[in-house]
Amino acid sequence: MTKIMIASEEFMTDGQIDNLANKLRDAARKYRKQFGKGHAQDVLELENIGMELLAPFRSRVEAVSSMIVRPGITVDRKRSSKAALKATGRNLYVDDAVVEIMPRGEGEEVEMIFFKPEASCYDSNGLISRGEVKRQCEMRSLVPDPRAQAAFNEANPAFADEKPNGCYWQDADGNWYFAAFGRWSGERCVNVGRHGRDWPGLWWFGGVRQVSKKPLDS
């Protein structure tokens, strides 16, 4: 578990604690029919149930604490995917069929967010699976937006020199695809294709915030 050092004046506020408690209360009321009264009482009597409930929240806080946030990224959704990639000024190593099905995304101005998973997410060979990348994105409420990521790398060409960054997406049949922006042998490149492999540890991952449009039922 990562230990985050925070100045005392920046501790979580009482208002935020109340907000967290309210969200848990609302969720419990919504799904109360899924829990038997007696079994619920048994769990509530467990000595460390508070800490167990807090653990997922702690994981989320730790996940977002290391993110790089870049607001105000302008994305031209009207131009073709190939044009969006060419605009980065990088050499293209792409599967044209995959480029054609790149998600178009939404929003003319977005907030791009990058993160690098913590060491525990990688296997003994220093690789992280596509499924784990997806899980890490979901933990941070991020969805892949390759067009927005291309626009970011267009506006910030040196970023990928130090932080090679990629994203994945899946089609309706669950097939995996990827876009990767980096620098190899002194050459700035972008690769787009079908992805059947895991990611090595040098990669950062990008996405945009996924906003829930459906509030909890009262």
Backbone hydrogen bonds, N-H to C=O, Kabsch-Sander energy under -0.5 kcal/mol:
donor,donor_aa,acceptor,acceptor_aa,energy
4,I,2,T,-0.6
5,M,3,K,-0.5
6,I,4,I,-0.6
10,E,7,A,-2.3
11,F,8,S,-1.5
17,I,13,T,-2.1
18,D,14,D,-2.6
19,N,15,G,-2.1
20,L,16,Q,-2.5
21,A,17,I,-2.5
22,N,18,D,-2.5
23,K,19,N,-2.1
24,L,20,L,-2.1
25,R,21,A,-2.5
26,D,22,N,-2.8
27,A,23,K,-2.2
28,A,24,L,-2.5
29,R,25,R,-2.3
30,K,26,D,-2.1
31,Y,27,A,-2.0
32,R,29,R,-0.8
34,Q,31,Y,-2.1
35,F,32,R,-1.6
40,A,36,G,-2.6
41,Q,37,K,-2.0
42,D,38,G,-2.0
43,V,39,H,-2.0
44,L,40,A,-2.3
45,E,41,Q,-1.2
46,L,43,V,-1.8
49,I,46,L,-1.2
52,E,48,N,-2.1
53,L,49,I,-2.2
54,L,50,G,-1.7
55,A,51,M,-1.4
57,F,53,L,-0.6
58,R,54,L,-2.5
59,S,55,A,-2.3
60,R,56,P,-2.0
61,V,57,F,-2.3
62,E,58,R,-2.6
63,A,59,S,-2.0
64,V,60,R,-2.2
65,S,61,V,-1.4
66,S,62,E,-0.6
66,S,63,A,-0.7
67,M,64,V,-1.3
68,I,114,F,-3.2
69,V,67,M,-0.6
70,R,112,M,-3.2
73,I,110,V,-2.9
74,T,72,G,-0.7
75,V,108,E,-2.5
77,R,75,V,-1.1
84,A,80,S,-2.2
85,L,81,S,-1.9
86,K,82,K,-2.6
87,A,83,A,-2.0
88,T,85,L,-1.3
89,G,86,K,-1.9
90,R,85,L,-0.6
91,N,188,R,-2.9
93,Y,190,V,-2.7
95,D,192,V,-2.0
96,D,94,V,-0.8
98,V,95,D,-0.8
99,V,95,D,-2.5
100,E,96,D,-1.9
101,I,97,A,-0.6
101,I,98,V,-1.0
102,M,99,V,-1.5
110,V,73,I,-2.5
112,M,70,R,-2.3
112,M,110,V,-0.6
113,I,207,G,-2.4
114,F,68,I,-2.7
115,F,205,F,-2.0
121,C,118,E,-2.2
122,Y,119,A,-1.8
123,D,127,L,-2.9
126,G,123,D,-2.2
128,I,199,W,-2.7
133,V,129,S,-2.3
134,K,130,R,-2.5
135,R,131,G,-2.2
136,Q,132,E,-2.7
137,C,133,V,-2.3
138,E,134,K,-2.5
139,M,135,R,-2.3
140,R,136,Q,-1.1
141,S,138,E,-1.5
142,L,137,C,-2.8
143,V,208,V,-2.7
149,Q,145,D,-2.4
150,A,146,P,-2.2
151,A,147,R,-2.3
152,F,148,A,-2.3
153,N,149,Q,-2.3
154,E,150,A,-1.9
155,A,151,A,-2.1
156,N,152,F,-2.0
159,F,156,N,-1.5
160,A,156,N,-0.5
161,D,158,A,-0.9
162,E,158,A,-0.9
162,E,159,F,-0.8
163,K,159,F,-2.6
165,N,181,F,-2.1
166,G,204,W,-2.3
167,C,179,A,-2.1
169,W,177,Y,-1.8
171,D,175,N,-1.5
174,G,171,D,-2.1
177,Y,169,W,-2.4
178,F,193,G,-2.3
179,A,167,C,-2.1
180,A,191,N,-2.6
181,F,165,N,-3.2
182,G,180,A,-0.5
182,G,189,C,-2.2
184,W,187,E,-2.5
187,E,184,W,-2.0
189,C,182,G,-2.5
190,V,91,N,-2.3
191,N,180,A,-2.6
192,V,93,Y,-1.5
193,G,178,F,-1.7
195,H,176,W,-1.4
196,G,194,R,-0.6
199,W,128,I,-3.0
201,G,126,G,-0.8
203,W,200,P,-1.4
204,W,164,P,-2.7
205,F,115,F,-2.8
206,G,166,G,-2.0
207,G,113,I,-1.7
208,V,143,V,-2.5
209,R,111,E,-0.5
210,Q,141,S,-3.7
211,V,209,R,-0.7
212,S,210,Q,-0.6
